[in-house]
Amino acid sequence: AAQLMAAQMGIKIKFRSMAPVQSLPVGLLFPDQNSRSLRLLSAARNLPGVPAMLESLRATLGFDPLAASLIQGVWELFRGPEAIPVWLEETRLCQPVLFISALAAVERLRQRRPGCLERCRAVAGLSLGELAALTFAGVFDVATGLRIARLRGEAMQEAAEASPQRQLSIAGLRREAVERLCSEALEESGGSGCVCQIAQGLFADGFLCSGDTAAMEALLRRARATEGCKQVSLLKASAGGAVHTPRMAGARARLLEELRGIEGLMKPPRCDVYMGAGARKIEAGSSPSELVPLLCEQLTSCARWEATVRAMIQDGVGQFYECGPMQQLKGMMKRIDEDAFTAMLSMDHVVKNEKEKPR
């Protein structure tokens, strides 16, 4: 009634959905490797199904990722109890670990919200997160997904170490302004032979850019001098290199070869899958052959995260769960859709609150 009256009076009010959370279609979101943390995986280690996944992860890595590590130097004493181990900054190790962490988060969700996974209509993953999304959707089994995550991480680290590369996060500028700054940084640092471009479109004025180190440093200087830029910073050199750019062409070729080899074993997704390459929706029951080129394409092209999430909302997904550590996707959701943010729950938030409760 209030909505009808507002419309008759010409007043624009954004009304929230009155549907109870328990009845809304569910979407699962899986983060990328920049959400580095072992907290969620450690907290979920004894949930049903997780010990077997951890055993496979130990065999893949050759060590126990949750084992206490020795102090390497006095400087580590100042990093705090939540600091990640140094080895987790290596892409080849980080990707399989975070893949299993995402699936452990699904088990945490299963424990905390019984029945919500039966209402899951759609899944999406940011970059690496697509592997966990497809595993939940039944396209891969856990062992296959873990093997692909390992190969992907190794191939991307090799590509990143082939030349000096960096990543840069920027917020406060619209896409057109960031693209202009990238073009100017390219000209300053060497022209057509260099790479400098938007790697991830995270929200309307938030982006991850990546490329050659000289171009990234030029972009940093130009962004700092641009009116309206709220935040800009270079990520650590170990962040993964020039992801989502042509510098990952070698990794893309290796991933394509691996996926073509197992394509006959892949199964149609049991729910809709939204892929970052082109923010494209692959409907439940589609042929897995549609997924292979999209998984590979996102290694060398921009991951359109904001467009992906908006497409899910447009298609009726009303309750989102972040299945992975660090709550970064929920932070992005606040800048994408306020209602979706309010209803969203991060599994890492659940773990953190549990940890902070007095005993």
N, C-alpha and C positions, 0 to 999 in steps of 0.2 A: 504494500500500500504506500509506504513512504517513497519507494522508488518511483511509483506511478505519479504521485503528487509532485515529486521533484521534477519529473519530466514535463508535466503540465505547466509548471511554474517557470520552466526554462532554466532550472538550476542544475548544474552538473556536479553530481556527487558520485564518488567511486564507492559503490556498495560491495561489501565483502560477501562471499558465498555463504549461504546459511546451511549448506550441506555439512553434516557432521564429518569430521576427519575420517571416522571409521568407514565411511561409504565412498569417499573420493577415490577416483582412479589413481594408482600409485606409479611414480616414476623413480627409478634408481639412477643415481649419478655417481660416477667413479672418477677420482682425480688423477692427475698426471704425476710424474716423478718429482716435481717441485714440492710435493707434499711429503717430504721426507720425515719420517718418524717411526719409531718402533713401539711406541706406547700402546697403540690400539692392538697390534699383533700380540704383544706381551700379555695384555689383559684378556685377550680372547683365546689364549693358547690351549685352554682346557675345555673349550666348548665342543659339542659333538661335531665331528668331522675335521676340526682344525688340527689335532695332533697328527693325523695322516698327511695333511697338506704340509705341515711343518717338517715332517720326516722327508718328504719329497724335496722340499726346499733345501734342507741340509745336504741331501745327496747332490743337488744341483750346484750348490755353492762350494761344497767341500768343507764346510764348517757350520757351527750352530750360530745363527744370527742373533739369538737371544741370550747367548752365553755372556757372562760378565767379562769385559775386556780389561786388560791391564792398562794402567796409566802410562801413556807414551811420553809424557813430559809434564813439567810443573804447570804449563799454560792450560792443560786440560782441567786442572782443579778449579779454574775460574769460569768454565763453560756452563756449569749448572747441571742438575740431575736430569733435565729433559734434553740435554745436548745429544745430537746424533753422533754415532761413532764415525771416525774419519772414513772408514771403508764404504759407508753408505753414500758418500759423495761420488763414488765411481758409478757411472751409468751402467756398466756391465753387471754390477752387483745390485744396484738400487732397483732396477726394473723388475727382476724376478721377485725381490723381496716385497715391493709395493703391490705387485700383482697378487701375491698370496695375502697380503694385508687387506686388500680390497675384498677378497672372498671371505676372509675371517670376519670382516665388518658385516657381511651379509648374514653370517651365522649369529653375530651379536644382535642384528635386527630381528632375526627369526626368534631369538630368545625373548627380546624385549617387547615386540609387537606381534604376537602369534596371529597368524591369519593375514597379515598385511601383504605378504609376498604372493598370496593367491590373488590379490587385487592388482598385482603389478601389470600394467598395460604397456610400459615402455622403459627402455634403458638407454643411457648415453654415457660415453666416457670421453674425457679430455685427453687427447693424445694417447699415452700409454693406457689410460683407463678404458679404452675401447676393447682391449683384450679381456679384461675382467667383465665388461658388459656383455661381450659375446659368449663368454664362458657361462655366466648366469643364464643367458638366453638359450643355452643348450647347443650352441654352434660348435664349441670345443668342449672336450672334457678337461678336467683340471690339469692332468699330465701334459696334454697337448698345449694348452694355454701357457703353462709354465715353460715348456720347451721353446715356444715362440717368443715369450718375454725374454728369455735368456739370449736367444739369437739376436733379437731386436736390440737389446742393450749392448751386446758385444759389437754389433755392426755399427750402431750409432756412435759408440765411443771411438771406434776405429776411424770413422769419418770425421769426428770432431777433432781428433789428434792429428789429422792429415795437414792442417794449417791452423794458424791462430784464429780462433773464433770466440765470440762472446754473445751473451744475451743481455737485454736491457728491458726493464719494466717502466712503463710510463702511464701516468693517469692525469686527467684534466683536460686533454685535448681531443677534439673530434678526429675521426678517421682521416678526413681529407688533410687536416693539418699534419698528422703524423706521417702520412704518405709523402707530403711535400718535404718534410724534414728529412725523411729517408733519401729522397732524391737529391737533396742538397748535400747530405752527408756522403753519398756516393760520389758526387762530382768532386767534393773536397778530398776524398781519400783515394781516388784512382779511377773513377769512371766505370765503364762497362765491365771491366774485369772483376770488380768487387761485388759483394753481396751485402745488401742492407734492406730489410723489408719487415713488414708486420708478420709475425709468426703465429700469434694467437689473438683473435678478437674476443676479449673476455667480457666486456660490457661497453656501453655506449662511448665512454671516454677512457677506457682502460685497455691497454694492449701489452703484449710481450713482443718485442722486436728481436731479431737475431741476424747475424751475419759475420763478416770478417771483423777482426778486432779493431783495425784502424777506422773502419766505417762506424762501428759502434761507439768508439770514443768521440768521433766527430758528431754523431747523433746526440750523445750525452751533452756535449757543449752547446749545441744548437737548441736542444729542448730546454735546458736550463735558462737560456736567454729568451725563451718564447713566453709571451704573456699568456696567462691562463694555465700554464703547466703546474699542476699541484704536486706531483711527485715523479721523480725519475732517478733510476739507479742502475748501475751495472751489476749483474749477478756474478757470483763467483765463476772463475774460469772453469771450474769442475761441474758447472750446472748442466752441461750436455751439449755445448757447441751450438752451431747454427741450425737449430732444429726447425723443421717446416720450411726449409729453403733448399735450393738446388745443391747445397753443400752435402746434403744427405742422399744424393743420388746413388752412391755405392751401397748404402744401407737399404735403400728402397729395392735395389736389384736383388740383394741377398734375401730380403723378406719375401719378395715376389716368388723367387725360386722355391723357398721353403713352403709357402702357402700353396703353390701349384702342385707341389708334391703330395700334400695331404688333402687337397680339395675334395677328393672322392670320399674322405672320411668325415668331412664337415656336414652338419645337419642344418636344416632350415630353422631359423629362430622361432622360439615359441611365443615371443612377444615382439612388438615393434622395436626396431633398433634405429636410433638417430646417429648418423655418422658425421664427424666433424668436417670431412672433405665435402664442401658444398652444402653443409647442413642438410643432408639428404636423409629422408625417411625410408628405411627398408622394412616393409610390412612383415608381420608374422607369417611364417610359411613360405617366404620367398626363397628362391634358390641361393645357396651359399656362394655361387659363382658371382653374384652381384656384390658380395662383401669384399672379395679378394682385391679388386682394383682400388676400392675406397680405402682399405687398410693401408695399402702401399702409397696411394696418392697423398695421404695426409703427412707422410714423412717429408715431402718436398713442397707442400703448399700450406697456406694458412688454415689453421684450425678455427672454424667459425663457431666458437662456443656460445656467444650470446644468441646468434641466430638459431642455433640448435635448441637451446632451452626455450626460446620464444615459440618455436615450432611445436614443441611438446605441450606448452601451455595452451596454444591455439587449438591443439587437437584434443584438449580436455583433461590433460593430466593436472590434478589438483593438489596432490600431496607428494612432496619430494623427500627422499632420504639420501644423504651423502654417505656412501659406503667407502670410507677411506680416512686416513689421518689428516689432522691439521685444520679442518673446517674452512679451507680456502674456497671451496665451491659455494658454501653458504654465504661467505663474505661477498662473493661475486653476485649471488642471487639478490642480495639487498639492493644492488645497483641495476638489476635487470627487471625485477618485478617485486614490489613490496608485499603483495598478498602471498605470493609463493614463498617469499623469504619468511614471513610470519609463520607459515604452516610447515616449513622445512625443518627437518631434524638431522643433525650430523651424528653419526655413531661415535666419532671421537669426542664429541661434547658429552655424550652419555658416559664414556669411559672416564673423562676428566672429572665430571661431577662425582662419580662413584669413588674415584681416588681421593677426592677432597673431603668426602664425608668424614666426620669424626668417628672414631671407633669406640 
